[in-house]
Amino acid sequence: MNVIVESTLEMHALFKANVERLQKSVASLAVQWIKPLLQTLILNYDGAISKDGSGRGGGCCCDYVVNFLCGFTASGPPGLDVLGTKLEALREGLLMMGFKSLTCFVVASESKEAMSRLKDVVHQPRLGNRVAHALAQFGLKESTRFFWEDVAPPWLVARLRHDLELA
């Protein structure tokens, strides 16, 4: 797992300069989707582990008005714990962003443990991270890799609207 963590940290370092542009304080106790600054994107990710121990991750990239740009589900190597699965999901998300040549973005996660290791990840409460959570859960159910570009799958649209309402 250390190789995955180190690889994820290295990849994350390439993108962390954009975090400085994010508003640093979100002190409200109300659950909200963290809206990135104008002309900045947000990569939300999450990981999930099934009862049999297999892990899947999911995530998506949206703009500041929650327009869906791309999303994914992917599996991690066997034997990862919850944190390892979430970090693997982040790695997949960063690969997706690189593949799409998207560079001006902020990374958000509901995992406080992942945040503590990465430092430049914005906390996104679970109720404001429903899209990434739904993608990770979909990955568990379907057990295959998916990539969506420009148009979200129909079952995800309601969750995107929910996030927009929370913004």
Secondary structure, 3 states (H helix, E strand, C coil): CHHHHHHHHHHHHHHHHHHHHCCCCCCCCCCCCCCCCCCCEEEEEEEEECCCCCEEEEEEEECCCCCEEEEEEEECCCCCCHHHHHHHHHHHHHHHHHHCCCCCEEEEECCHHHHHHHCCCEECCHHHCHHHHHHHHHHHHHCCCEEEECCCCHHHHHHHHHHHHHC
